[in-house]
Amino acid sequence: MEIKNRSALFDFDGKVKLKEIIPLGLQHVVAMIVGCVAPAIIVASMANLNLQDKIILVQSSLVFSGVATVIQIFPLFNKIGSRLPIVMGASFAYIPILSSIAEEFNVATIFGAQMIGGGVAIIFGIFSRKIAKLFPEVVTGTVIFSIGLSLYSTAINYMAGGTGNESFGSPKNWLIAMITLSIVIFLNFFTKGKFKLASILIAICIGYIIALFAGIVSFEGLNTATWFHMPKVLYFGLEFNATAIVSMVIMYIVNSVQAIGDISATTGGAMDRIPTEDEISGVIMGNGFSSIIGALFGCVPTATYSQNVGIVTMNKVINKGVFLLASIIIIISGLIPKISSILVSIPQCVLGGATIYVFATITMTGIRMICNSGLSTRNIAIVGLAIALGTGIAQVNGALGLFPEWVISIFGGSSIIVTTLVAILLNLVLPKDEIGK
């Protein structure tokens, strides 16, 4: 499409026409819609929610991901939000923690912990300049690497059909999952432009059609879903548990550091500058505030979306109208239960085939950050020991069996918590200047 007013698209406050921003806004929606829906579906399954509650969880996650994006574009009180071209959405990074909480407690406990985590994120945003020093690239990369590794079991579970499914582990589920994954790989490496950007969405659509012909798609929710539904305050409730709160707080701090990386990539790639302290503080506080509001209405934790950052750095389009339009489309999608019920009907094998690529990308992002920090003896020790202890304790049932229950809940349920704490501690105590390499 020929755009006459191109300069305005590269200006955050530029005046552009609707017809100019529609395709650009839709591109961002396509890039984030699957990532926004999948975490909610996975958490709903882990929590054994009924179909109606599953749809409501997806609805809320769509609506308040859109709201979180709007807050970033138009900061509250000129403080809460970054005023940058940032897209927010439900985050895959939280899935291991959310799954652990859902299995041990319930969804209400997730949202209680999320509310406290959001508050801590706001505090982190206020003091971001000082606290961020605890998370250099080697520590952040190690944590992200750990997050990716911990997600693999979730993806494989889904590729096999999902726990509790009568056909779990069947050749049919694996065939559909592998076809979906193959399409993602093909589109990413043998196509360009919109096909590459929308590879996950296209693969899920094709996998969905195959699953439909295979007879494993249920439209039970679509038949009963209404055309319009407003999210309800405290529909899932709030419960507060100390162990769940500690786990969530650590994840919010880690996520805040990742947000700094995302906005640094945005301003550096599309605006040729580094982010200001106010922008860094604003993006973190904006996500914290959005998380608190989301917890009240049933939206799982949100984060900055790196895939959308990639689009911004590629096309350099930063006009706020593009991102406002994308957020409005996401919000509208969440307000229409018919749309949410269709998304919920996606078979788990299809979802697993598509998301394992995303999880692999998360893992390699962590490895890339570790490599960027240098593979010195010191860094190898930090990464190796943090991953070894975090992953090892989580994999061995009963490894902390004689510890108090709260210790087991915090440190035994997810590898991420142990990995994060060990990486931070080693980074603080190991000498910066190596004696012999």
C-alpha positions in Angstrom: 0.0 0.0 0.0 1.3 3.4 -0.9 1.3 5.7 2.1 1.3 9.4 1.2 2.0 10.7 4.7 4.8 8.4 5.6 6.6 10.9 7.9 3.7 11.0 10.3 3.8 7.3 10.8 7.4 7.6 12.1 6.2 10.3 14.6 4.6 9.2 17.8 2.2 12.2 17.7 1.9 12.4 13.9 -1.6 12.9 12.4 -2.5 10.0 10.1 -5.6 8.8 8.4 -7.5 5.7 9.6 -6.9 3.9 6.2 -3.2 4.3 6.7 -3.0 2.8 10.2 -5.6 -0.1 9.7 -3.2 -2.6 8.1 -0.3 -1.6 10.4 -2.6 -2.0 13.5 -3.9 -5.4 12.3 -0.3 -6.5 11.8 0.3 -6.0 15.5 -2.9 -7.8 16.4 -1.9 -10.8 14.3 1.5 -10.8 16.0 0.2 -10.8 19.5 -3.3 -12.4 19.5 -2.2 -16.0 19.9 0.4 -15.2 22.6 -2.4 -13.2 24.4 -4.9 -16.1 24.4 -2.6 -19.2 24.9 -1.5 -18.4 28.5 -5.1 -17.9 29.6 -6.1 -21.2 28.0 -3.1 -23.1 29.6 -3.8 -21.6 33.1 -7.5 -22.4 32.8 -6.7 -26.0 31.9 -4.2 -26.3 34.8 -6.8 -25.0 37.2 -9.5 -27.3 35.8 -11.9 -24.5 35.1 -15.2 -25.3 33.5 -15.8 -24.2 29.9 -17.7 -21.1 30.8 -15.0 -19.9 33.2 -12.3 -20.8 30.7 -14.0 -18.5 28.2 -14.3 -15.7 30.7 -10.6 -16.0 31.6 -9.7 -15.6 27.9 -12.1 -12.7 27.6 -10.6 -10.8 30.5 -7.1 -11.5 29.3 -7.9 -10.0 25.9 -9.7 -7.0 27.3 -7.1 -6.0 29.9 -4.2 -6.7 27.6 -5.7 -4.0 25.4 -6.2 -1.7 28.4 -2.6 -2.3 29.5 -1.4 -1.2 26.0 -3.6 1.9 26.1 -2.0 2.8 29.5 1.5 2.6 27.9 0.4 4.8 25.1 -1.4 7.4 27.2 0.3 7.3 30.7 -1.8 8.0 33.7 -0.8 11.2 35.5 2.2 11.3 33.0 3.9 8.7 35.2 2.2 5.3 35.0 3.0 4.3 31.4 5.9 4.9 29.1 4.3 6.9 26.2 6.1 4.6 23.8 4.9 2.3 21.0 4.6 -0.8 23.3 2.2 -3.7 23.0 1.2 -5.5 26.2 -0.3 -8.9 26.5 -0.7 -12.0 28.7 2.8 -13.4 29.3 4.1 -16.9 28.6 6.9 -16.3 31.1 4.5 -16.6 34.1 3.0 -19.9 33.0 5.3 -22.1 35.2 4.5 -20.1 38.3 0.8 -19.8 37.5 0.6 -23.5 36.8 2.2 -24.3 40.1 -0.1 -22.0 42.0 -3.2 -23.3 40.2 -2.3 -26.9 40.9 -1.5 -26.4 44.6 -4.2 -23.7 45.3 -6.7 -22.2 42.9 -7.2 -19.3 40.4 -8.2 -16.9 43.2 -4.8 -17.4 44.8 -3.2 -16.5 41.4 -5.0 -13.2 41.3 -4.3 -12.4 44.9 -0.5 -13.0 44.4 -0.7 -11.0 41.1 -2.2 -8.0 42.9 0.7 -8.0 45.3 3.2 -8.6 42.5 1.8 -5.6 40.6 2.3 -3.4 43.6 5.9 -4.6 43.9 6.4 -3.8 40.2 5.2 -0.2 40.8 7.8 0.1 43.6 10.4 -1.5 41.4 9.5 1.1 38.7 10.0 4.0 41.2 13.4 2.7 42.2 14.2 1.0 38.9 17.5 2.8 38.4 19.0 1.3 41.6 17.3 -2.1 41.7 18.1 -2.9 38.0 21.8 -3.2 38.9 21.0 -6.6 40.5 20.0 -7.8 37.0 22.8 -7.5 34.5 22.5 -9.3 31.2 24.1 -12.5 32.5 21.5 -12.8 35.3 18.5 -11.8 33.1 19.6 -14.1 30.4 19.9 -17.0 32.8 16.4 -16.4 34.2 14.9 -16.2 30.7 16.8 -19.4 29.7 15.3 -21.1 32.8 11.8 -19.8 31.8 12.1 -21.3 28.4 13.3 -24.7 29.7 10.5 -24.9 32.2 7.9 -24.3 29.5 8.9 -27.4 27.4 6.9 -29.8 29.5 3.8 -27.7 29.1 4.2 -27.7 25.3 4.8 -31.4 25.1 1.8 -32.1 27.3 -0.3 -30.0 24.9 1.2 -31.7 21.8 0.2 -35.0 23.2 -3.4 -33.8 23.6 -3.5 -32.4 27.1 -3.6 -34.1 30.5 -7.0 -35.7 31.1 -7.8 -36.0 27.4 -8.9 -39.5 26.6 -6.8 -39.5 23.5 -3.7 -38.2 25.3 -0.5 -39.4 23.5 -2.4 -40.7 20.5 -0.7 -40.6 17.0 -3.5 -38.4 15.8 -2.6 -35.7 18.3 1.1 -35.9 17.6 0.5 -35.8 13.8 -1.6 -32.6 14.0 0.9 -31.1 16.4 3.8 -31.8 14.2 2.0 -30.5 11.1 1.3 -27.3 13.0 4.9 -27.0 14.1 6.2 -27.7 10.5 4.0 -24.9 9.1 5.5 -22.5 11.7 9.0 -23.5 10.7 8.3 -23.3 7.0 6.8 -19.8 7.2 9.6 -18.5 9.4 12.4 -19.7 7.2 11.0 -19.9 3.7 8.7 -16.9 3.5 8.9 -13.1 4.2 6.8 -10.2 5.2 3.3 -10.8 6.6 3.5 -14.6 6.2 6.5 -14.7 8.4 5.2 -12.2 10.9 1.9 -14.1 11.2 3.5 -17.6 11.1 2.0 -18.7 14.5 -1.5 -17.5 13.7 -1.5 -19.1 10.2 -0.2 -22.4 11.5 -2.9 -22.5 14.2 -5.6 -21.7 11.6 -4.4 -24.5 9.4 -3.9 -26.9 12.3 -7.4 -26.0 13.5 -8.9 -26.9 10.1 -7.1 -30.2 10.1 -8.3 -30.9 13.6 -11.8 -30.0 12.5 -11.7 -32.7 9.8 -10.2 -35.1 12.3 -13.2 -34.6 14.6 -11.4 -33.3 17.7 -12.8 -29.8 17.8 -15.7 -29.1 20.2 -18.1 -26.1 19.6 -19.8 -26.6 22.9 -18.8 -23.2 24.2 -19.8 -21.4 21.0 -23.4 -22.6 21.2 -24.0 -21.2 24.6 -21.8 -18.1 24.4 -23.5 -14.7 24.2 -22.6 -11.9 21.7 -21.6 -9.4 24.4 -20.3 -9.7 27.9 -18.6 -7.2 30.3 -15.9 -8.5 32.6 -17.1 -8.7 36.2 -15.1 -7.4 39.2 -13.8 -10.2 41.4 -15.5 -12.9 39.3 -12.7 -15.4 40.2 -12.2 -13.8 43.6 -8.9 -13.0 45.5 -7.1 -15.2 47.9 -3.7 -14.4 49.5 -1.1 -17.0 50.2 2.4 -16.1 51.3 4.2 -18.8 49.2 2.3 -17.9 46.1 3.0 -14.2 46.7 6.7 -14.7 47.0 6.9 -16.6 43.8 4.8 -14.0 41.9 6.8 -11.1 43.3 10.1 -12.6 42.0 8.6 -13.1 38.6 7.3 -9.5 38.5 10.8 -8.3 39.3 12.3 -10.5 36.5 9.6 -9.4 34.1 10.4 -5.7 34.9 14.0 -6.2 33.9 12.9 -7.9 30.7 10.6 -4.8 30.0 13.7 -2.6 30.2 15.3 -4.7 27.5 12.2 -4.5 25.3 11.8 -0.7 25.5 15.6 -0.3 25.0 15.2 -2.3 21.7 12.2 -0.2 20.8 13.8 3.2 21.3 17.2 2.0 19.9 15.8 0.3 16.8 13.0 2.7 15.9 14.0 6.0 17.5 17.8 5.9 17.5 18.1 6.6 21.2 18.2 5.0 24.6 15.1 5.1 26.8 14.9 7.8 29.4 14.7 7.1 33.1 11.1 8.3 33.1 10.2 5.9 30.2 11.9 2.9 32.0 10.1 3.8 35.3 6.8 4.4 33.4 6.7 1.1 31.5 7.3 -0.9 34.7 4.8 1.1 36.8 2.3 0.9 33.9 2.5 -2.9 33.9 2.3 -3.1 37.7 -0.9 -0.9 37.7 -2.4 -2.9 34.8 -1.7 -6.1 36.7 -3.5 -4.9 39.7 -6.6 -3.9 37.7 -6.3 -7.1 35.7 -6.3 -9.2 38.9 -9.6 -7.7 39.9 -11.2 -8.7 36.6 -9.5 -12.0 35.9 -6.6 -11.1 33.5 -3.5 -13.2 33.9 -0.2 -11.2 34.3 0.8 -9.1 31.3 4.2 -8.2 29.9 5.7 -6.2 27.0 5.5 -8.3 23.8 8.9 -8.8 22.2 7.4 -10.0 18.9 5.7 -6.6 18.5 8.9 -4.9 19.5 10.5 -6.8 16.5 7.8 -5.3 14.2 8.5 -1.8 15.4 12.3 -2.1 15.0 11.7 -3.6 11.5 9.3 -1.0 10.0 10.1 2.0 12.3 6.4 2.9 12.6 5.8 4.4 16.1 2.6 6.4 15.5 0.4 6.1 18.6 -2.7 5.7 16.4 -1.4 2.3 15.1 -1.1 1.0 18.7 -4.3 2.5 19.9 -6.2 0.8 17.0 -4.5 -2.6 17.8 -5.5 -2.3 21.5 -9.1 -1.4 20.6 -9.4 -4.5 18.3 -8.1 -6.7 21.1 -10.5 -5.1 23.7 -13.5 -5.6 21.3 -12.5 -9.2 20.7 -12.5 -9.8 24.5 -16.0 -8.3 24.9 -17.5 -10.7 22.5 -17.8 -14.2 24.1 -18.5 -15.8 20.6 -14.9 -14.9 19.6 -13.5 -16.1 22.9 -15.3 -19.4 22.7 -13.9 -20.0 19.2 -10.4 -19.3 20.5 -11.0 -21.7 23.5 -12.1 -24.4 21.1 -8.6 -24.7 19.6 -7.4 -28.3 20.3 -4.5 -28.5 22.7 -2.4 -30.5 20.2 -2.6 -27.5 17.8 -1.8 -25.1 20.5 1.2 -27.2 21.6 2.5 -27.5 18.1 2.6 -23.7 17.6 3.7 -22.7 21.1 6.7 -25.0 21.4 8.3 -22.8 18.8 7.6 -19.7 20.9 9.0 -21.5 24.0 12.2 -22.5 22.1 12.6 -18.8 21.0 12.3 -17.7 24.7 15.1 -20.2 25.6 17.4 -19.0 22.8 16.7 -15.4 23.7 18.2 -16.2 27.1 21.2 -18.0 25.6 21.8 -15.0 23.3 21.8 -12.6 26.3 24.2 -14.9 28.1 26.5 -15.0 25.1 26.3 -11.2 24.8 27.6 -10.9 28.4 30.6 -13.0 27.5 31.4 -16.7 28.4 34.0 -15.9 31.0 34.7 -18.4 33.8 32.6 -16.2 36.1 29.6 -16.1 33.9 29.8 -19.8 33.1 29.7 -20.5 36.9 26.7 -18.2 37.4 24.7 -19.7 34.5 25.7 -23.3 35.1 25.1 -23.4 38.8 21.9 -21.4 38.7 20.4 -23.6 36.0 21.7 -26.8 37.7 20.2 -26.1 41.1 17.0 -24.6 39.8 16.2 -27.3 37.3 17.6 -30.1 39.4 15.5 -29.3 42.5 12.3 -29.0 40.4 12.9 -32.3 38.6 13.5 -34.4 41.7 10.3 -35.1 43.6 10.9 -34.9 47.3 14.3 -33.2 47.1 13.1 -30.7 49.7 10.8 -33.2 51.4 12.0 -32.6 55.0 11.8 -28.8 54.7 8.9 -26.7 56.0 5.8 -26.7 53.6 6.3 -23.0 52.7 9.9 -23.7 51.6 8.7 -26.6 49.4 6.0 -24.5 47.8 8.3 -21.6 47.0 11.5 -23.3 45.9 10.3 -26.8 44.9 7.4 -25.9 42.6 9.3 -24.0 39.9 12.8 -23.9 38.7 12.7 -20.2 38.0 12.7 -19.0 41.6 15.8 -21.0 42.6 17.5 -20.1 39.3 16.8 -16.4 39.8 18.0 -16.2 43.4 21.2 -18.3 42.8 22.1 -16.1 39.7 21.6 -12.9 41.7 23.6 -14.2 44.7 26.5 -15.5 42.6 26.6 -12.3 40.6 27.0 -10.3 43.8 29.6 -12.5 45.5 31.8 -13.7 42.7 34.8 -11.4 41.9 34.4 -9.3 38.8 38.1 -9.5 37.9 39.0 -13.2 37.4 42.3 -14.5 38.7 43.3 -16.8 35.9 40.8 -17.9 33.2 
